[in-house]
Amino acid sequence: MIICGVVGATGLVGETMIRVLQDRSFPSVSFHPFASDRSEGKIVRYRNSDYPVEIIRPEAISKGMILFGATSANIAKNWVPMCIAAGALVIDNSSAYRMDPDVLLVVPEVNGHLITGEERIIANPNCSTIQLAAALAPLQQLGRIKWVSVSTYQAVSGAGTPALEELKRQQDGTLPANSADRIHENIITSIGPPDTGGYCSEEVKLMNETCKIMGMNFPIFAATARVPVRTGHTEAVVVKFDDPVQSDEAAGILEESPGVAVSESGSSPLDVENTDIVVVDRIRNNPGDPSVLQFWVLTDNLRKGAALNAVQIAEEYLRRKQY
């Protein structure tokens, strides 16, 4: 009998995880919503039953429990080791363990086959990484990838409920004096502070995580920006191969790839909101270099970019685990 829980259940990603677990009829017999003391005692509805929000403590964790983490990295470092020691499986959405060489980082359609069913923790990638890896991995059938350039246009929901509330206030006319804090009618070109090399944390995650998931080490040139869109991340991708490739062959490969849909019409974030697919749009050869493909990639960052991917990891785990 499977017992599952969401840590960070009252946040934007946590709430989406709960919806996805119900949408996909995840096979659990009981549910535990965990959150901070500010939310303790609030009621979470799950499969026609009410569950009070709990503070995560050792006595609440049982062996074999499956926990979905939707907290910051700093908070995850506090509760994850405790839950692993108690015998739970943790699927963590934070960045805390993604680049740990002993922890799998999984997009199920790409490297789900690496899951054995014996793991105690599996890391869920960054939202922008998930959609990029889902689009890139099938294209390896065309030949060896030499390098990738990706520019992202990331929705405000990627920064959580407070950011969405701030966008609403700004849309209603309450604007901050500092343009760096203004997202309404603006673009913020650094998601997280730049490091000493000039790359912001979101760019570093995108570059490092994609290579780990794909088991490759090609250069990725990333530029990430926050845009005044509620939901749906958009990426402009350029892929350089060793040899010439055909855009129609690329489209055919992606059309057959699980979780991916191909479009030629110019898709928008509104087209992917509340869906579970990764849309690859306007695949084209660069006219100056037949070994270069360009395309757009879009997905709902709260669903496939976070909650759905985590639940799919758990589903793959259960397929391989002997209960």
TIZARO-543499 format. One line per 5 residues: their letters; for each residue z, x negated, y of N, C-alpha, C. Coordinates in Angstrom, 1 decimal. Example, Ala and Ser with C-alpha at 12.3 -4.5 7.8 and 13.67 -1.06 7.14 Angstrom:
TIZARO-543499
as = 7.8:-13.2:-5.7:7.8:-12.3:-4.5:7.8:-13.2:-3.3; 7.1:-12.8:-2.2:7.1:-13.7:-1.1:7.9:-12.9:0.0
END
This chain:
TIZARO-543499
miicg = 0.0:-0.8:-1.2:0.0:0.0:0.0:0.0:-0.9:1.2; -0.9:-0.6:2.2:-1.1:-1.4:3.3:-0.4:-0.8:4.5; 0.4:-1.7:5.2:1.0:-1.3:6.4:0.4:-2.1:7.5; 0.0:-1.5:8.6:-0.6:-2.3:9.7:0.1:-2.0:11.0; -0.1:-2.9:11.9:0.5:-2.8:13.2:-0.4:-3.5:14.3
vvgat = -0.2:-3.0:15.5:-0.9:-3.7:16.7:0.2:-4.2:17.6; 0.1:-5.5:17.9:1.0:-6.2:18.8:0.4:-6.2:20.2; 1.0:-5.6:21.1:0.3:-5.3:22.4:-0.4:-4.0:22.4; 0.2:-3.0:21.8:-0.4:-1.7:21.5:-0.6:-0.9:22.7; 0.0:-1.2:23.9:-0.1:-0.3:25.0:-1.1:-1.0:26.1
glvge = -1.7:-2.1:25.7:-2.6:-2.8:26.6:-4.0:-2.2:26.3; -5.0:-2.6:27.1:-6.4:-2.1:27.0:-7.0:-2.5:25.7; -6.9:-3.7:25.2:-7.4:-4.1:23.9:-6.6:-3.5:22.8; -5.3:-3.4:22.9:-4.5:-2.8:21.9:-4.8:-1.4:21.7; -5.0:-0.6:22.8:-5.3:0.8:22.7:-6.7:1.0:22.0
tmirv = -7.6:0.0:22.3:-8.9:0.1:21.7:-8.8:-0.2:20.2; -8.0:-1.2:19.8:-7.8:-1.5:18.4:-7.3:-0.2:17.7; -6.4:0.5:18.3:-5.8:1.7:17.6:-7.0:2.7:17.4; -7.8:2.9:18.4:-8.9:3.9:18.3:-9.9:3.4:17.2; -10.2:2.1:17.1:-11.1:1.6:16.1:-10.6:1.7:14.7
lqdrs = -9.3:1.4:14.6:-8.6:1.6:13.3:-8.8:3.0:12.8; -8.6:4.0:13.7:-8.7:5.4:13.3:-10.2:5.8:13.1; -11.1:5.3:13.9:-12.5:5.6:13.8:-13.0:5.1:12.4; -12.5:4.0:12.0:-13.1:3.4:10.7:-12.2:3.8:9.5; -11.2:4.7:9.7:-10.4:5.1:8.6:-9.8:3.9:7.9
fpsvs = -9.2:3.0:8.6:-8.6:1.8:8.0:-7.5:2.2:7.0; -7.6:1.6:5.8:-6.7:2.1:4.7:-5.3:1.7:4.8; -4.5:2.2:5.7:-3.1:1.9:5.8:-2.3:3.1:5.6; -1.1:3.0:5.1:-0.3:4.1:4.8:0.8:4.3:5.9; 0.9:3.3:6.7:1.9:3.4:7.8:1.4:2.5:9.0
fhpfa = 2.0:2.7:10.2:1.5:2.1:11.4:2.7:1.7:12.2; 2.6:0.5:12.9:3.7:0.1:13.8:3.0:-0.3:15.1; 3.3:0.3:16.2:2.9:-0.2:17.5:4.0:-1.1:18.1; 3.6:-2.3:18.5:4.6:-3.2:19.1:4.1:-3.5:20.5; 5.1:-3.7:21.4:4.8:-4.0:22.8:6.0:-4.6:23.4
sdrse = 5.9:-4.9:24.7:7.1:-5.5:25.4:8.2:-4.4:25.7; 9.3:-4.9:26.1:10.4:-4.0:26.3:10.1:-2.9:27.4; 9.1:-3.2:28.3:8.8:-2.2:29.3:8.2:-0.9:28.6; 7.6:-1.1:27.4:7.0:0.1:26.7:7.8:0.6:25.6; 9.0:-0.1:25.3:9.7:0.3:24.1:10.1:1.8:24.2
gkivr = 9.9:2.5:23.1:10.2:3.9:23.0:9.1:4.9:23.4; 8.0:4.4:24.0:6.9:5.2:24.3:6.2:5.6:23.0; 5.6:6.8:23.0:5.0:7.3:21.8:3.5:7.0:21.7; 3.1:6.5:20.6:1.7:6.2:20.3:1.2:7.1:19.2; 0.1:7.8:19.4:-0.4:8.8:18.4:-1.4:8.0:17.5
yrnsd = -1.2:8.1:16.2:-2.0:7.5:15.2:-2.2:8.4:14.0; -3.4:8.8:13.8:-3.7:9.7:12.7:-2.7:10.9:12.6; -2.7:11.6:13.7:-1.9:12.9:13.7:-0.4:12.7:13.6; 0.1:11.5:13.7:1.5:11.2:13.7:1.9:10.4:14.9; 3.2:10.6:15.3:3.7:9.9:16.5:4.6:8.7:16.1
ypvei = 4.3:7.6:16.7:5.1:6.4:16.4:5.6:5.8:17.7; 6.9:5.6:17.7:7.5:5.0:18.9:7.2:3.5:19.0; 6.9:3.0:20.2:6.7:1.6:20.4:7.9:0.8:20.1; 7.7:-0.3:19.4:8.9:-1.2:19.0:8.7:-2.6:19.7; 9.9:-3.3:19.8:9.8:-4.7:20.1:9.7:-5.4:18.7
irpea = 8.8:-6.4:18.7:8.5:-7.1:17.4:9.7:-8.0:17.1; 10.3:-7.8:15.9:11.4:-8.5:15.4:11.2:-8.8:14.0; 11.9:-9.9:13.4:11.7:-10.2:12.0:11.9:-9.0:11.0; 12.9:-8.2:11.3:13.3:-7.1:10.4:12.2:-6.0:10.4; 11.3:-6.0:11.4:10.3:-5.0:11.4:9.0:-5.4:10.6
iskgm = 9.0:-6.7:10.1:7.8:-7.3:9.5:8.1:-7.3:8.0; 7.1:-6.9:7.2:7.2:-6.9:5.8:6.0:-7.7:5.2; 6.3:-8.3:4.0:5.2:-9.1:3.3:4.0:-8.2:3.1; 2.9:-8.8:3.4:1.6:-8.1:3.1:1.2:-7.2:4.3; 2.0:-7.1:5.3:1.6:-6.3:6.5:0.5:-7.0:7.2
ilfga = -0.4:-6.1:7.8:-1.6:-6.7:8.6:-1.3:-6.4:10.0; -1.2:-7.4:10.8:-0.9:-7.3:12.3:-2.1:-7.7:13.1; -2.5:-6.8:14.0:-3.6:-7.2:15.0:-3.0:-7.5:16.3; -3.2:-8.8:16.8:-2.6:-9.2:18.0:-3.5:-9.0:19.2; -2.9:-8.4:20.2:-3.6:-8.1:21.5:-2.7:-8.5:22.7
tsani = -2.2:-9.8:22.6:-1.4:-10.3:23.6:-2.0:-11.6:24.2; -1.4:-12.1:25.2:-1.8:-13.4:25.8:-1.5:-14.5:24.8; -2.1:-15.7:25.0:-1.9:-16.8:24.1:-0.4:-17.3:24.2; 0.2:-17.3:25.4:1.6:-17.7:25.5:2.5:-16.8:24.7; 2.3:-15.5:24.7:3.1:-14.6:24.0:2.8:-14.7:22.5
aknwv = 1.6:-14.9:22.1:1.2:-15.0:20.7:1.9:-16.2:20.1; 2.1:-17.2:20.8:2.8:-18.4:20.2:4.2:-18.1:19.9; 4.8:-17.1:20.5:6.2:-16.7:20.2:6.3:-15.8:18.9; 5.4:-14.8:18.8:5.5:-13.9:17.7:4.7:-14.2:16.5; 3.6:-14.9:16.6:2.7:-15.1:15.4:3.4:-16.0:14.4
pmcia = 4.1:-17.1:14.7:4.7:-17.9:13.6:5.8:-17.1:12.9; 6.5:-16.3:13.6:7.6:-15.4:13.0:7.0:-14.5:11.9; 5.9:-13.9:12.3:5.2:-12.9:11.4:4.6:-13.6:10.2; 4.0:-14.7:10.4:3.4:-15.5:9.3:4.5:-15.8:8.3; 5.6:-16.3:8.8:6.8:-16.7:8.0:7.3:-15.5:7.2
agalv = 7.2:-14.3:7.7:7.6:-13.1:7.0:6.6:-12.6:6.0; 5.5:-13.3:5.9:4.5:-12.9:4.9:3.4:-11.9:5.4; 3.3:-11.7:6.7:2.2:-10.9:7.2:0.9:-11.6:7.4; -0.2:-10.9:7.4:-1.5:-11.5:7.9:-1.6:-11.1:9.3; -1.9:-12.1:10.2:-2.1:-11.9:11.6:-3.6:-12.1:11.9
idnss = -4.2:-11.2:12.6:-5.5:-11.3:13.1:-5.3:-11.3:14.6; -5.4:-12.5:15.2:-5.0:-12.7:16.6:-6.1:-12.8:17.6; -6.1:-11.9:18.6:-7.2:-11.9:19.6:-7.0:-12.9:20.7; -5.9:-13.6:20.8:-5.6:-14.5:21.9:-6.3:-15.8:21.6; -6.3:-16.7:22.5:-6.9:-18.0:22.4:-6.0:-19.1:21.7
ayrmd = -4.8:-18.7:21.4:-3.8:-19.6:21.0:-4.2:-20.4:19.7; -4.9:-19.8:18.8:-5.1:-20.5:17.5:-6.6:-20.7:17.2; -7.5:-20.3:18.1:-8.9:-20.3:17.8:-9.4:-21.7:17.4; -9.0:-22.7:18.1:-9.6:-24.0:17.9:-8.7:-24.9:17.0; -7.7:-24.3:16.4:-6.9:-24.9:15.4:-7.8:-25.2:14.1
pdvll = -7.9:-26.4:13.7:-8.9:-26.7:12.6:-8.4:-26.0:11.3; -7.2:-25.6:11.2:-6.7:-25.0:10.0:-6.8:-23.5:10.0; -7.3:-22.9:11.1:-7.4:-21.5:11.3:-8.9:-21.0:11.3; -9.2:-20.1:10.5:-10.6:-19.5:10.6:-10.8:-18.8:11.9; -12.0:-19.0:12.5:-12.4:-18.2:13.7:-13.6:-17.5:13.3
vvpev = -13.6:-16.1:13.3:-14.6:-15.4:12.5:-15.3:-14.3:13.3; -16.6:-14.3:13.2:-17.4:-13.1:13.5:-18.0:-12.7:12.1; -17.5:-11.6:11.6:-17.8:-11.3:10.2:-19.3:-11.3:9.8; -20.2:-10.9:10.7:-21.6:-11.0:10.4:-22.1:-12.4:10.3; -21.4:-13.3:10.9:-21.9:-14.7:10.9:-21.2:-15.6:9.9
nghli = -19.9:-15.6:9.8:-19.1:-16.4:8.9:-18.0:-15.7:8.1; -18.2:-14.4:8.0:-17.2:-13.7:7.2:-17.0:-14.1:5.8; -18.1:-14.8:5.3:-18.0:-15.2:3.9:-17.0:-16.3:3.7; -16.5:-16.9:4.8:-15.4:-18.0:4.6:-14.0:-17.4:4.3; -13.8:-16.1:4.6:-12.6:-15.5:4.3:-12.3:-15.4:2.8
tgeer = -11.1:-15.8:2.4:-10.8:-15.9:1.0:-9.9:-14.8:0.5; -9.1:-14.2:1.5:-8.1:-13.2:1.1:-6.8:-13.8:0.9; -6.7:-15.1:1.1:-5.4:-15.9:1.0:-4.9:-16.3:2.4; -5.6:-16.0:3.5:-5.2:-16.5:4.8:-3.9:-15.7:5.3; -3.2:-16.4:6.1:-2.0:-15.8:6.8:-2.3:-15.6:8.3
iianp = -3.3:-16.2:8.8:-3.8:-16.0:10.2:-5.3:-16.2:10.2; -6.0:-15.3:10.9:-7.4:-15.5:11.2:-7.5:-15.2:12.7; -8.3:-16.0:13.4:-8.4:-15.9:14.8:-9.7:-15.0:15.2; -9.5:-14.2:16.1:-10.6:-13.4:16.7:-11.2:-14.1:17.9; -12.5:-14.3:18.0:-13.0:-15.1:19.1:-13.0:-14.4:20.4
ncsti = -13.3:-15.2:21.4:-13.4:-14.6:22.8:-14.5:-13.6:22.8; -14.4:-12.6:23.7:-15.4:-11.5:23.8:-16.8:-12.0:24.0; -17.0:-12.9:24.9:-18.3:-13.4:25.2:-18.9:-14.3:24.0; -18.0:-14.9:23.3:-18.4:-15.7:22.1:-19.0:-14.8:21.0; -18.3:-13.7:20.8:-18.7:-12.8:19.7:-20.1:-12.4:19.8
qlaaa = -20.5:-11.9:20.9:-21.9:-11.4:21.1:-22.9:-12.5:21.0; -22.6:-13.7:21.6:-23.5:-14.8:21.6:-23.7:-15.3:20.1; -22.6:-15.4:19.4:-22.7:-15.9:18.0:-23.5:-14.9:17.1; -23.3:-13.6:17.4:-24.0:-12.6:16.6:-25.5:-12.6:16.8; -25.9:-13.0:18.0:-27.3:-13.1:18.3:-27.9:-14.4:17.9
laplq = -27.2:-15.5:18.0:-27.7:-16.8:17.8:-27.8:-17.1:16.3; -26.8:-16.8:15.5:-26.8:-17.2:14.1:-28.0:-16.8:13.3; -28.5:-15.5:13.4:-29.7:-15.2:12.7:-30.9:-16.0:13.1; -31.0:-16.4:14.3:-32.1:-17.2:14.8:-32.2:-18.6:14.2; -31.2:-19.0:13.5:-31.3:-20.3:12.8:-32.4:-20.2:11.7
qlgri = -32.8:-19.0:11.3:-33.9:-18.9:10.3:-35.2:-19.4:10.9; -35.3:-19.4:12.2:-36.6:-19.9:12.9:-36.7:-21.4:12.9; -35.6:-22.1:12.8:-35.6:-23.6:12.8:-34.3:-24.1:13.5; -34.2:-25.4:13.6:-33.0:-26.0:14.1:-32.9:-25.8:15.6; -31.7:-25.3:16.0:-31.5:-25.1:17.5:-31.1:-26.4:18.1
kwvsv = -31.8:-26.8:19.2:-31.5:-28.1:19.9:-30.4:-27.9:20.9; -30.5:-26.8:21.7:-29.5:-26.6:22.7:-29.6:-25.1:23.1; -28.5:-24.6:23.8:-28.4:-23.2:24.2:-27.9:-23.2:25.6; -28.5:-22.4:26.5:-27.9:-22.2:27.8:-27.6:-20.7:27.9; -26.4:-20.4:28.4:-26.0:-19.0:28.5:-25.2:-18.8:29.8
styqa = -25.7:-17.7:30.5:-25.0:-17.3:31.8:-24.5:-15.9:31.5; -23.2:-15.7:31.7:-22.6:-14.4:31.4:-22.2:-13.6:32.7; -22.3:-12.3:32.5:-22.0:-11.3:33.6:-20.9:-10.4:33.0; -19.6:-10.7:33.2:-18.6:-10.1:32.4:-17.9:-9.0:33.1; -17.6:-7.9:32.4:-17.0:-6.7:33.0:-15.6:-6.9:33.3
vsgag = -15.1:-6.1:34.2:-13.7:-6.2:34.7:-12.7:-5.9:33.6; -13.0:-5.0:32.7:-12.1:-4.7:31.6:-11.7:-5.9:30.8; -12.5:-6.9:30.8:-12.2:-8.2:30.1:-10.9:-8.8:30.6; -10.5:-8.4:31.8:-9.3:-9.0:32.4:-8.1:-8.0:32.3; -8.3:-6.9:31.6:-7.2:-6.0:31.3:-7.1:-4.8:32.3
tpale = -6.1:-4.0:32.0:-5.8:-2.8:32.8:-5.6:-3.0:34.2; -4.7:-4.0:34.6:-4.5:-4.3:36.0:-5.7:-4.6:36.8; -6.7:-5.3:36.2:-7.9:-5.6:36.8:-8.8:-4.4:37.1; -8.8:-3.5:36.1:-9.5:-2.2:36.2:-8.9:-1.4:37.3; -7.6:-1.3:37.4:-6.9:-0.6:38.4:-7.2:-1.2:39.8
elkrq = -7.3:-2.5:39.9:-7.6:-3.1:41.2:-9.0:-2.8:41.6; -9.9:-2.8:40.6:-11.3:-2.5:41.0:-11.4:-1.0:41.5; -10.6:-0.1:40.9:-10.6:1.3:41.4:-10.0:1.3:42.8; -9.0:0.6:43.1:-8.4:0.6:44.4:-9.4:0.1:45.5; -10.1:-1.0:45.1:-11.1:-1.6:46.0:-12.3:-0.6:46.2
qdgtl = -12.7:0.1:45.2:-13.8:1.1:45.3:-13.3:2.2:46.2; -12.0:2.5:46.2:-11.5:3.6:47.0:-11.2:3.1:48.5; -11.5:1.9:48.7:-11.4:1.4:50.1:-10.3:0.4:50.5; -9.4:0.1:49.5:-8.4:-0.9:49.7:-8.9:-2.2:49.3; -9.3:-3.1:50.2:-9.9:-4.3:49.9:-9.1:-5.5:50.3
pansa = -9.0:-6.5:49.4:-8.2:-7.7:49.8:-8.9:-8.5:50.8; -8.1:-9.3:51.6:-8.7:-10.1:52.7:-9.4:-11.3:52.1; -8.9:-11.8:51.0:-9.5:-13.0:50.4:-10.6:-12.6:49.4; -11.8:-13.1:49.7:-13.0:-12.7:48.9:-12.9:-13.1:47.4; -12.0:-14.2:47.2:-11.9:-14.6:45.8:-11.1:-13.5:45.0
drihe = -10.4:-12.6:45.6:-9.7:-11.6:45.0:-10.4:-10.3:45.0; -11.6:-10.2:45.6:-12.4:-9.0:45.7:-13.4:-9.0:44.6; -13.4:-7.9:43.8:-14.5:-7.8:42.8:-15.4:-6.7:43.2; -15.0:-5.7:43.9:-15.9:-4.6:44.3:-17.0:-5.2:45.2; -18.3:-4.9:44.8:-19.4:-5.4:45.6:-19.4:-7.0:45.7
niits = -18.9:-7.6:44.6:-18.8:-9.1:44.7:-19.0:-9.6:43.3; -19.2:-10.9:43.2:-19.3:-11.7:41.9:-18.4:-12.8:42.0; -17.5:-13.0:41.0:-16.6:-14.1:41.0:-17.1:-15.1:40.0; -17.4:-16.3:40.4:-18.2:-17.2:39.6:-17.3:-18.2:38.8; -16.0:-18.0:38.7:-15.2:-18.8:37.8:-14.1:-17.9:37.2
igppd = -14.2:-17.7:35.9:-13.3:-16.9:35.2:-12.2:-17.9:34.6; -11.1:-18.0:35.3:-10.1:-19.0:35.1:-10.4:-20.2:35.9; -9.4:-21.0:36.2:-9.5:-22.2:37.1:-10.4:-23.2:36.4; -11.3:-23.9:37.2:-12.1:-25.0:36.6:-11.2:-26.2:36.1; -11.6:-26.8:35.1:-10.9:-28.0:34.6:-11.4:-29.2:35.4
tggyc = -11.0:-30.4:35.0:-11.4:-31.6:35.7:-12.9:-31.9:35.6; -13.5:-31.3:34.6:-15.0:-31.5:34.5:-15.7:-30.4:35.2; -15.0:-29.5:35.8:-15.7:-28.4:36.6:-16.0:-27.2:35.8; -15.7:-27.1:34.5:-15.9:-25.9:33.7:-14.6:-25.1:33.7; -14.8:-23.7:33.9:-13.6:-22.8:33.8:-13.3:-22.6:32.4
seevk = -12.1:-22.0:32.1:-11.6:-21.8:30.8:-12.5:-20.9:30.0; -13.1:-19.9:30.6:-14.0:-19.0:29.8:-15.3:-19.7:29.3; -15.8:-20.6:30.1:-16.9:-21.4:29.7:-16.6:-22.4:28.6; -15.4:-23.0:28.6:-15.0:-23.9:27.6:-14.8:-23.1:26.3; -14.2:-21.9:26.3:-14.1:-21.1:25.1:-15.4:-20.8:24.5
lmnet = -16.4:-20.4:25.4:-17.7:-20.0:24.9:-18.4:-21.1:24.2; -18.3:-22.3:24.8:-19.0:-23.5:24.2:-18.4:-23.9:22.9; -17.1:-24.1:22.9:-16.4:-24.6:21.8:-16.3:-23.6:20.6; -16.0:-22.4:20.9:-15.9:-21.4:19.8:-17.2:-21.1:19.1; -18.3:-21.0:19.9:-19.6:-20.7:19.3:-19.9:-21.8:18.2
ckimg = -19.8:-23.0:18.6:-20.1:-24.1:17.7:-19.2:-24.0:16.4; -17.9:-23.7:16.6:-17.0:-23.7:15.5:-17.4:-22.5:14.5; -17.7:-21.4:15.0:-18.1:-20.2:14.2:-19.4:-20.5:13.5; -20.4:-21.1:14.1:-21.7:-21.4:13.5:-21.7:-22.6:12.7; -20.6:-23.4:12.7:-20.6:-24.7:12.0:-21.6:-25.7:12.5
mnfpi = -21.9:-25.6:13.7:-23.0:-26.5:14.3:-22.4:-27.2:15.5; -23.1:-28.2:16.0:-22.6:-29.0:17.1:-23.7:-29.2:18.2; -24.5:-28.2:18.4:-25.6:-28.4:19.5:-24.9:-28.1:20.8; -25.5:-28.7:21.9:-24.9:-28.5:23.2:-25.1:-27.0:23.7; -24.1:-26.5:24.3:-24.2:-25.2:24.9:-23.8:-25.3:26.4
faata = -24.7:-24.9:27.3:-24.5:-25.0:28.7:-24.1:-23.6:29.2; -22.8:-23.4:29.5:-22.3:-22.1:29.8:-22.0:-22.0:31.3; -22.2:-20.8:31.8:-21.8:-20.4:33.2:-21.4:-19.0:33.1; -20.1:-18.7:33.5:-19.5:-17.4:33.3:-19.1:-16.8:34.7; -19.4:-15.5:34.8:-19.0:-14.8:36.1:-18.4:-13.4:35.8
rvpvr = -17.5:-13.0:36.7:-17.0:-11.6:36.6:-17.8:-10.8:37.6; -18.2:-9.6:37.1:-19.0:-8.7:38.0:-18.4:-7.4:38.0; -18.7:-6.5:39.1:-18.0:-5.3:39.3:-18.5:-4.1:38.4; -18.4:-4.4:37.1:-18.8:-3.4:36.0:-17.5:-3.1:35.2; -17.3:-1.9:34.9:-16.0:-1.6:34.1:-16.1:-2.1:32.7
tghte = -17.1:-1.8:32.0:-17.1:-2.2:30.6:-18.5:-2.7:30.2; -18.6:-3.7:29.4:-19.9:-4.2:28.9:-20.2:-5.6:29.4; -20.2:-6.6:28.6:-20.6:-7.9:29.0:-22.1:-8.1:28.7; -22.7:-8.8:29.7:-24.1:-9.1:29.6:-24.3:-10.6:29.7; -25.2:-11.1:28.8:-25.5:-12.6:28.8:-27.0:-12.8:28.9
avvvk = -27.3:-13.8:29.7:-28.7:-14.3:29.7:-28.8:-15.6:29.0; -29.6:-15.6:27.9:-29.5:-16.7:26.9:-30.9:-17.4:26.9; -30.8:-18.8:26.9:-32.0:-19.6:26.6:-31.7:-20.5:25.4; -32.6:-20.5:24.5:-32.4:-21.2:23.2:-33.6:-22.2:23.1; -33.3:-23.5:22.9:-34.3:-24.5:22.7:-34.3:-24.9:21.2
fddpv = -35.5:-24.8:20.6:-35.6:-25.2:19.2:-36.3:-26.5:19.1; -36.2:-27.1:17.9:-37.0:-28.4:17.7:-38.5:-28.2:17.8; -38.9:-27.0:17.2:-40.3:-26.8:17.1:-40.7:-25.4:17.7; -42.0:-25.2:18.0:-42.4:-23.9:18.5:-41.9:-22.7:17.6; -41.5:-21.6:18.3:-41.1:-20.4:17.6:-41.8:-19.2:18.2
qsdea = -41.8:-18.1:17.5:-42.5:-16.9:18.0:-41.5:-15.8:18.3; -41.6:-15.2:19.5:-40.7:-14.2:19.9:-40.7:-12.9:19.0; -41.9:-12.6:18.5:-42.0:-11.4:17.6:-41.3:-11.7:16.3; -41.4:-12.9:15.8:-40.6:-13.3:14.6:-39.1:-13.2:14.8; -38.7:-13.7:16.0:-37.3:-13.6:16.3:-36.8:-12.2:16.4
agile = -37.6:-11.3:17.0:-37.2:-9.9:17.0:-37.1:-9.3:15.7; -38.0:-9.6:14.8:-38.0:-9.1:13.4:-36.7:-9.6:12.7; -36.4:-10.8:12.8:-35.1:-11.3:12.2:-33.9:-10.6:12.7; -33.8:-10.4:14.0:-32.7:-9.8:14.6:-32.6:-8.3:14.3; -33.7:-7.6:14.1:-33.8:-6.2:13.7:-33.2:-6.0:12.4
espgv = -33.3:-7.0:11.5:-32.7:-6.9:10.2:-31.3:-7.5:10.1; -30.7:-7.9:11.2:-29.4:-8.5:11.2:-28.3:-7.4:11.4; -27.2:-7.5:10.6:-26.2:-6.4:10.7:-25.5:-6.5:12.0; -25.3:-5.3:12.6:-24.6:-5.1:13.8:-25.4:-5.4:15.1; -26.7:-5.7:14.9:-27.6:-6.1:16.0:-28.7:-5.1:16.2
avses = -29.0:-4.7:17.4:-30.1:-3.8:17.7:-31.0:-4.6:18.7; -32.3:-4.4:18.6:-33.3:-5.1:19.5:-33.9:-4.0:20.4; -33.9:-4.4:21.7:-34.5:-3.6:22.7:-35.6:-4.3:23.5; -36.5:-3.6:24.0:-37.5:-4.2:24.9:-37.6:-3.6:26.3; -36.6:-2.7:26.5:-36.7:-1.8:27.7:-35.9:-2.3:28.9
gsspl = -35.1:-3.3:28.8:-34.2:-3.7:29.9:-32.9:-2.9:29.8; -32.0:-3.3:28.9:-30.8:-2.5:28.6:-29.7:-2.9:29.7; -28.7:-2.0:29.8:-27.7:-2.2:30.8:-26.3:-2.1:30.1; -25.2:-2.5:30.8:-23.9:-2.3:30.2:-23.6:-0.9:29.9; -24.1:0.1:30.7:-23.9:1.5:30.4:-24.5:1.9:29.1
dvent = -25.5:1.2:28.6:-26.2:1.6:27.3:-25.3:1.2:26.2; -24.4:0.2:26.3:-23.6:-0.3:25.2:-22.2:0.2:25.2; -21.8:0.8:26.3:-20.4:1.2:26.5:-20.1:2.3:25.4; -18.9:2.1:24.7:-18.4:2.9:23.6:-19.3:2.9:22.4; -20.1:1.8:22.2:-20.9:1.6:21.0:-20.3:0.4:20.3
divvv = -20.8:0.2:19.1:-20.3:-0.9:18.2:-21.4:-2.0:18.0; -22.5:-1.9:18.7:-23.6:-2.8:18.4:-23.7:-3.9:19.5; -24.4:-5.0:19.0:-24.8:-6.0:19.9:-26.3:-5.8:20.2; -26.6:-5.6:21.4:-28.0:-5.4:21.8:-28.6:-6.7:22.3; -29.8:-7.1:21.7:-30.5:-8.2:22.1:-31.8:-7.7:22.8
drirn = -32.0:-8.0:24.0:-33.0:-7.3:24.8:-34.0:-8.3:25.4; -35.2:-7.9:25.5:-36.3:-8.6:26.1:-36.5:-10.0:25.6; -36.7:-10.2:24.3:-36.9:-11.5:23.7:-38.3:-12.0:24.1; -38.3:-13.2:24.6:-39.6:-13.7:25.1:-39.7:-15.2:25.0; -40.9:-15.7:24.7:-41.1:-17.1:24.8:-41.3:-17.6:26.2
npgdp = -40.7:-18.7:26.5:-40.9:-19.3:27.8:-42.4:-19.8:27.9; -43.1:-19.4:28.9:-44.6:-19.7:29.0:-44.8:-21.2:29.1; -43.8:-22.0:29.6:-44.0:-23.4:29.7:-43.6:-24.2:28.5; -43.0:-23.6:27.5:-42.5:-24.3:26.4:-42.3:-23.4:25.2; -43.3:-23.5:24.2:-43.3:-22.5:23.1:-42.1:-22.7:22.1
svlqf = -41.3:-23.8:22.3:-40.1:-23.9:21.5:-38.8:-23.3:22.2; -39.0:-22.6:23.3:-37.9:-22.0:24.0:-38.0:-20.4:23.9; -36.9:-19.8:23.5:-36.8:-18.3:23.6:-35.8:-18.0:24.7; -36.1:-16.9:25.3:-35.1:-16.3:26.3:-34.9:-14.8:26.0; -33.6:-14.4:26.2:-33.3:-13.0:25.9:-32.0:-12.7:26.5
wvltd = -31.7:-11.4:26.6:-30.4:-10.9:27.1:-29.6:-10.4:25.9; -28.3:-10.5:26.0:-27.4:-10.0:24.9:-26.3:-9.1:25.6; -26.1:-7.9:25.1:-25.1:-7.0:25.7:-24.3:-6.4:24.6; -23.0:-6.2:24.9:-22.1:-5.4:24.0:-20.9:-4.9:24.8; -20.3:-3.9:24.2:-19.0:-3.4:24.7:-17.9:-4.4:24.4
nlrkg = -17.4:-5.0:25.5:-16.5:-6.1:25.3:-15.1:-5.7:24.7; -14.8:-4.4:24.8:-13.5:-4.0:24.3:-13.6:-3.6:22.8; -14.8:-3.2:22.4:-15.0:-2.8:21.0:-15.5:-4.0:20.2; -16.8:-4.2:20.1:-17.3:-5.4:19.3:-16.7:-6.7:19.9; -16.5:-6.8:21.2:-16.0:-8.0:21.8:-14.6:-8.3:21.6
aalna = -13.9:-7.4:20.9:-12.4:-7.6:20.7:-11.9:-6.8:19.5; -11.7:-5.4:19.7:-11.1:-4.6:18.7:-11.9:-4.5:17.4; -13.1:-4.1:17.5:-13.9:-3.9:16.3:-14.0:-5.1:15.5; -14.3:-6.3:16.2:-14.4:-7.5:15.4:-13.2:-7.8:14.6; -12.0:-7.6:15.3:-10.7:-7.8:14.6:-10.6:-6.9:13.4
vqiae = -10.9:-5.7:13.5:-10.8:-4.7:12.4:-11.8:-5.1:11.3; -13.0:-5.5:11.6:-14.0:-5.9:10.6:-13.5:-7.2:9.9; -12.8:-8.1:10.6:-12.1:-9.2:9.9:-11.2:-8.7:8.8; -10.3:-7.8:9.2:-9.3:-7.2:8.2:-10.0:-6.5:7.1; -11.1:-5.8:7.3:-11.8:-5.2:6.2:-12.4:-6.2:5.3
eylrr = -13.0:-7.3:5.8:-13.5:-8.3:5.0:-12.4:-9.0:4.2; -11.3:-9.2:4.8:-10.1:-9.8:4.1:-9.7:-8.9:2.9; -9.6:-7.6:3.2:-9.2:-6.7:2.1:-10.2:-6.6:1.0; -11.5:-6.8:1.3:-12.5:-6.8:0.2:-12.3:-8.0:-0.7; -11.7:-9.1:-0.2:-11.5:-10.3:-1.0:-10.1:-10.4:-1.6
kqy = -9.2:-9.7:-1.0:-7.8:-9.7:-1.4:-7.5:-8.8:-2.6; -6.8:-9.2:-3.6:-6.5:-8.4:-4.7:-5.2:-7.7:-4.4; -5.2:-6.4:-4.0:-4.0:-5.7:-3.8:-3.6:-4.9:-5.1
END
